[in-house]
Amino acid sequence: MLTVFAALVPVFLLIVLGFGLRRSIMKQDAMWIGVENLVYYILFPALLIDSLARANLKSVPIAGVGGSLLLSVIAMSLLCLALRPLLAKTIGLSGPTFSSLFQGATRWQTFVALSVAGNLWDQLGITLASVAMVAMIPLLNILSVWVLANYASPQRLSWPVLLKTIAKNPLIWACVIGIAINRTGLPMPRPAHEFLDALGRCSLAMGLLVVGAGLQLEGLHKPGAAAMLTVVLKLAVMPMIAIGLGITFGLTGTSLAVVACCAAVPSASNGYVLARQMGGDAPMLAQVLTIQTALAVATMPIFIAFAENFTGK
């Protein structure tokens, strides 16, 4: 567990650095929007293409890892939807606030997951985390937009618009391109590999700085019941569901640990942007993201260490 914690420390130090930079020498929003776009559209896709193109996919349990995380997203989504009537009756949960609870409980912070997986398990970790991306990102985008459209947004998005939004996701296309190169056996020229590798090595640190820059401390002194429930669902219930499914699929060791890592990370910061655009409770979600990020440094090592040491005997 100490090894896992040590691997997490530099990840969260980069997040803290991003938080500090946003409030000191890089205060302008435009600067961080530019950095986020660079990471999202260029650096991160380069890392995924290069990693997946060179990975030995035959040696990793793609179906087990992808299936565990896909089903865990579905299970958590159904749990949130089942809880909604009860929460509306007991704490007066509104539609917009429910949509933020849903996003905060189901989405995952890709930058943190890939950084931790890379620190702990090198190329194998990044490959397995990339498999998780292929399994989770399309479904999470569909579910998040559907919940916002039904419970928060004054106007519903049509399915063609929704599918077009998902199809424009550069991370999905990067995974598709990387897997296509891998499966077809196309040789990657050395200059192309070195170019993508150089871009990819910048991506994780830059992505974590962006995560830190987006954190907000306002309102943390008095989080509401919905916010705290969202934190518990994401940092405790979600990893337990994913680990249980992984064990059911026969995963052990590193494969199960990557499943735990991807399930236990804080929710995605881009959910905040989506909440603002579609009428969700953006302030509550910002509060949730900050609390989750602060607590994940303590909760993630527990689940990762348990999963990595699980032998199935």
C-alpha positions as CSV (number, residue, x, y, z in Angstrom):
1,M,0.0,0.0,0.0
2,L,2.9,2.4,0.7
3,T,4.2,1.7,-2.8
4,V,0.8,2.7,-4.2
5,F,0.7,5.8,-2.1
6,A,4.2,6.8,-3.2
7,A,3.1,6.5,-6.8
8,L,0.1,8.7,-6.1
9,V,2.0,11.5,-4.4
10,P,3.6,13.0,-7.6
11,V,0.2,12.8,-9.3
12,F,-1.5,14.9,-6.6
13,L,1.4,17.2,-6.2
14,L,1.0,18.2,-9.9
15,I,-2.7,18.8,-9.2
16,V,-1.8,21.0,-6.3
17,L,0.7,22.9,-8.5
18,G,-2.0,23.5,-11.1
19,F,-4.3,24.8,-8.3
20,G,-1.5,27.2,-7.2
21,L,-0.6,28.4,-10.7
22,R,-4.2,29.2,-11.4
23,R,-4.3,31.5,-8.4
24,S,-0.8,33.1,-8.8
25,I,1.0,33.5,-12.2
26,M,-1.6,32.0,-14.5
27,K,-4.9,33.7,-13.5
28,Q,-6.5,34.2,-16.9
29,D,-9.1,31.7,-17.9
30,A,-8.0,31.9,-21.5
31,M,-4.6,30.5,-20.6
32,W,-6.0,27.4,-19.1
33,I,-8.6,26.9,-21.9
34,G,-5.6,26.9,-24.3
35,V,-3.7,24.4,-22.2
36,E,-6.8,22.1,-21.8
37,N,-7.4,22.2,-25.6
38,L,-3.8,21.4,-26.3
39,V,-3.9,18.4,-23.9
40,Y,-7.4,17.2,-25.0
41,Y,-6.9,17.5,-28.8
42,I,-3.2,16.9,-29.4
43,L,-1.1,15.6,-26.5
44,F,-3.5,13.1,-25.0
45,P,-4.5,11.5,-28.3
46,A,-0.8,11.2,-29.2
47,L,-0.1,9.2,-26.0
48,L,-3.1,6.9,-26.7
49,I,-2.2,6.2,-30.3
50,D,1.4,5.5,-29.6
51,S,0.7,3.3,-26.5
52,L,-2.1,1.2,-28.2
53,A,-0.2,0.9,-31.5
54,R,2.8,-0.7,-29.8
55,A,1.0,-2.6,-27.1
56,N,0.8,-6.4,-27.0
57,L,-3.0,-6.6,-26.8
58,K,-3.0,-10.3,-27.0
59,S,-1.4,-10.5,-23.6
60,V,-3.9,-8.4,-21.7
61,P,-7.5,-9.4,-20.7
62,I,-9.3,-6.8,-22.8
63,A,-12.7,-8.3,-22.3
64,G,-12.3,-8.7,-18.5
65,V,-11.0,-5.2,-17.9
66,G,-13.4,-3.5,-20.4
67,G,-16.3,-5.5,-19.3
68,S,-15.8,-4.9,-15.6
69,L,-15.7,-1.2,-16.0
70,L,-18.5,-1.0,-18.6
71,L,-20.8,-3.0,-16.3
72,S,-19.8,-1.0,-13.2
73,V,-20.8,2.2,-15.0
74,I,-24.2,0.7,-15.9
75,A,-24.6,-0.6,-12.3
76,M,-23.8,2.8,-10.8
77,S,-26.1,4.6,-13.3
78,L,-29.0,2.3,-12.3
79,L,-28.3,2.8,-8.6
80,C,-28.4,6.6,-9.0
81,L,-31.6,6.5,-11.0
82,A,-33.1,4.2,-8.3
83,L,-32.1,6.6,-5.5
84,R,-33.5,9.7,-7.2
85,P,-37.2,9.3,-6.0
86,L,-36.0,8.6,-2.5
87,L,-33.6,11.6,-2.4
88,A,-36.2,13.9,-4.0
89,K,-38.6,12.9,-1.1
90,T,-36.1,13.0,1.8
91,I,-33.8,15.9,1.0
92,G,-35.7,17.7,-1.8
93,L,-33.2,16.8,-4.5
94,S,-34.0,18.8,-7.7
95,G,-33.5,17.7,-11.2
96,P,-30.4,19.8,-11.9
97,T,-28.8,18.7,-8.6
98,F,-29.6,15.0,-9.5
99,S,-27.9,15.4,-12.8
100,S,-24.7,16.6,-11.1
101,L,-25.0,13.8,-8.5
102,F,-25.2,11.4,-11.5
103,Q,-22.2,12.8,-13.2
104,G,-20.1,13.0,-10.0
105,A,-20.9,9.4,-9.2
106,T,-20.3,7.8,-12.6
107,R,-17.7,9.8,-14.6
108,W,-13.9,9.3,-14.2
109,Q,-10.9,11.6,-14.3
110,T,-9.0,10.2,-17.3
111,F,-5.8,12.2,-16.7
112,V,-5.5,10.9,-13.1
113,A,-6.2,7.3,-14.1
114,L,-3.6,7.2,-16.8
115,S,-1.0,9.0,-14.7
116,V,-1.4,6.6,-11.8
117,A,-1.5,3.5,-14.0
118,G,1.6,4.7,-15.8
119,N,3.5,5.4,-12.6
120,L,2.6,2.0,-11.1
121,W,2.6,-0.4,-14.0
122,D,4.4,1.5,-16.8
123,Q,3.4,0.7,-20.4
124,L,1.1,-2.2,-19.3
125,G,-0.8,0.1,-17.0
126,I,-1.3,2.7,-19.7
127,T,-2.5,0.0,-22.2
128,L,-5.0,-1.4,-19.8
129,A,-6.2,2.1,-18.8
130,S,-6.6,2.8,-22.5
131,V,-8.8,-0.3,-22.9
132,A,-10.9,1.1,-20.0
133,M,-11.3,4.4,-22.0
134,V,-12.7,2.6,-25.0
135,A,-15.2,0.8,-22.8
136,M,-16.3,3.7,-20.6
137,I,-16.1,7.0,-22.5
138,P,-18.8,6.5,-25.2
139,L,-21.3,5.1,-22.7
140,L,-20.6,7.8,-20.1
141,N,-21.0,10.6,-22.6
142,I,-24.4,9.2,-23.7
143,L,-25.6,8.6,-20.2
144,S,-24.5,12.0,-18.8
145,V,-26.1,14.0,-21.7
146,W,-29.3,11.9,-21.5
147,V,-29.6,12.5,-17.7
148,L,-29.0,16.3,-18.1
149,A,-31.4,16.5,-21.0
150,N,-34.1,14.7,-19.1
151,Y,-33.7,16.1,-15.6
152,A,-31.9,19.5,-16.0
153,S,-31.9,21.0,-19.4
154,P,-34.9,23.1,-20.5
155,Q,-34.7,21.6,-24.0
156,R,-33.8,18.0,-24.9
157,L,-31.1,17.2,-27.3
158,S,-32.0,15.0,-30.3
159,W,-30.2,11.7,-30.7
160,P,-28.4,12.8,-33.9
161,V,-26.9,15.8,-32.0
162,L,-25.9,13.6,-29.1
163,L,-24.3,11.0,-31.3
164,K,-22.5,13.7,-33.3
165,T,-21.1,15.1,-30.0
166,I,-19.8,11.7,-29.0
167,A,-18.3,11.1,-32.5
168,K,-16.3,14.3,-32.2
169,N,-14.5,13.0,-29.0
170,P,-10.7,13.0,-29.9
171,L,-9.9,10.4,-27.2
172,I,-12.3,7.9,-28.8
173,W,-10.8,8.4,-32.2
174,A,-7.2,8.1,-30.8
175,C,-8.1,4.7,-29.2
176,V,-9.7,3.6,-32.5
177,I,-6.6,4.6,-34.5
178,G,-4.1,3.1,-32.1
179,I,-6.0,-0.2,-32.0
180,A,-6.4,-0.3,-35.8
181,I,-2.6,0.2,-36.3
182,N,-2.0,-2.5,-33.7
183,R,-4.4,-5.1,-35.1
184,T,-3.4,-4.5,-38.8
185,G,0.3,-4.8,-38.0
186,L,1.1,-1.7,-39.9
187,P,4.7,-0.7,-39.1
188,M,5.1,2.7,-37.4
189,P,8.1,4.6,-38.8
190,R,10.6,5.5,-36.1
191,P,10.2,9.3,-36.6
192,A,6.5,9.0,-36.2
193,H,6.9,7.0,-33.0
194,E,9.4,9.5,-31.6
195,F,7.1,12.4,-32.5
196,L,4.1,10.8,-30.8
197,D,6.2,9.7,-27.8
198,A,7.5,13.2,-27.3
199,L,4.0,14.6,-27.3
200,G,2.7,11.8,-25.1
201,R,5.3,12.4,-22.4
202,C,4.0,16.0,-22.0
203,S,0.4,15.0,-21.8
204,L,0.0,13.5,-18.3
205,A,1.7,16.3,-16.4
206,M,-0.1,19.0,-18.4
207,G,-3.4,17.2,-17.9
208,L,-2.9,17.1,-14.1
209,L,-2.1,20.8,-14.0
210,V,-5.4,21.4,-15.8
211,V,-7.3,19.3,-13.2
212,G,-5.7,21.3,-10.4
213,A,-6.5,24.6,-12.1
214,G,-10.2,23.7,-12.2
215,L,-10.6,23.0,-8.5
216,Q,-12.7,25.4,-6.4
217,L,-12.6,25.8,-2.7
218,E,-15.8,27.9,-2.4
219,G,-18.4,26.2,-0.3
220,L,-16.2,23.4,1.0
221,H,-16.8,24.3,4.6
222,K,-20.5,23.3,4.3
223,P,-21.1,20.5,1.7
224,G,-24.7,19.4,1.4
225,A,-26.1,15.9,1.7
226,A,-26.2,15.4,-2.0
227,A,-22.6,16.4,-2.4
228,M,-21.4,14.0,0.3
229,L,-23.5,11.2,-1.1
230,T,-21.9,11.7,-4.5
231,V,-18.4,11.6,-3.0
232,V,-19.2,8.3,-1.2
233,L,-20.8,6.7,-4.3
234,K,-17.7,7.6,-6.5
235,L,-14.8,7.0,-4.1
236,A,-16.2,3.9,-2.3
237,V,-19.2,2.3,-3.9
238,M,-18.0,2.5,-7.5
239,P,-14.6,0.8,-6.9
240,M,-16.2,-1.9,-4.9
241,I,-18.6,-2.6,-7.7
242,A,-15.8,-2.6,-10.3
243,I,-13.5,-4.8,-8.2
244,G,-16.4,-7.3,-7.6
245,L,-17.1,-7.5,-11.3
246,G,-13.4,-7.9,-12.1
247,I,-13.1,-10.8,-9.7
248,T,-16.2,-12.3,-11.3
249,F,-14.4,-12.0,-14.7
250,G,-11.4,-13.8,-13.2
251,L,-9.1,-10.8,-13.0
252,T,-6.2,-10.7,-10.5
253,G,-3.0,-8.8,-10.0
254,T,-2.2,-5.8,-12.2
255,S,-5.4,-6.2,-14.4
256,L,-7.7,-6.1,-11.4
257,A,-5.6,-3.2,-9.9
258,V,-6.0,-1.2,-13.1
259,V,-9.8,-1.7,-12.9
260,A,-9.7,-0.5,-9.3
261,C,-7.6,2.5,-10.3
262,C,-10.0,3.6,-13.1
263,A,-13.0,3.1,-10.9
264,A,-11.6,4.9,-7.8
265,V,-10.4,8.1,-9.4
266,P,-12.3,11.4,-8.9
267,S,-15.0,12.3,-11.4
268,A,-14.1,14.1,-14.6
269,S,-13.7,17.9,-14.5
270,N,-15.3,18.3,-18.0
271,G,-18.6,17.2,-16.3
272,Y,-18.6,20.7,-14.8
273,V,-18.5,22.3,-18.2
274,L,-21.3,20.0,-19.4
275,A,-23.4,20.9,-16.3
276,R,-23.0,24.7,-17.1
277,Q,-24.0,24.2,-20.7
278,M,-27.0,22.0,-20.1
279,G,-28.6,23.5,-16.9
280,G,-27.1,21.1,-14.3
281,D,-26.1,22.2,-10.7
282,A,-22.6,23.3,-11.7
283,P,-21.6,24.8,-8.3
284,M,-22.5,21.6,-6.5
285,L,-20.5,19.5,-9.0
286,A,-17.5,21.8,-8.6
287,Q,-17.7,21.3,-4.9
288,V,-17.9,17.5,-5.4
289,L,-14.9,17.4,-7.7
290,T,-12.7,19.3,-5.2
291,I,-13.7,17.1,-2.3
292,Q,-13.2,13.9,-4.3
293,T,-9.8,15.0,-5.5
294,A,-8.7,15.8,-1.9
295,L,-9.9,12.5,-0.5
296,A,-8.8,10.3,-3.4
297,V,-5.2,10.4,-2.3
298,A,-6.3,8.4,0.8
299,T,-9.0,6.2,-0.7
300,M,-7.3,5.1,-4.0
301,P,-4.4,3.4,-2.4
302,I,-6.7,1.2,-0.3
303,F,-8.7,-0.2,-3.3
304,I,-5.6,-0.4,-5.6
305,A,-3.6,-2.3,-3.0
306,F,-6.4,-4.7,-2.2
307,A,-7.0,-5.4,-5.9
308,E,-3.3,-5.8,-6.7
309,N,-2.8,-8.3,-3.9
310,F,-6.0,-10.3,-4.6
311,T,-5.0,-13.8,-5.6
312,G,-8.4,-15.4,-6.0
313,K,-7.5,-18.3,-3.7
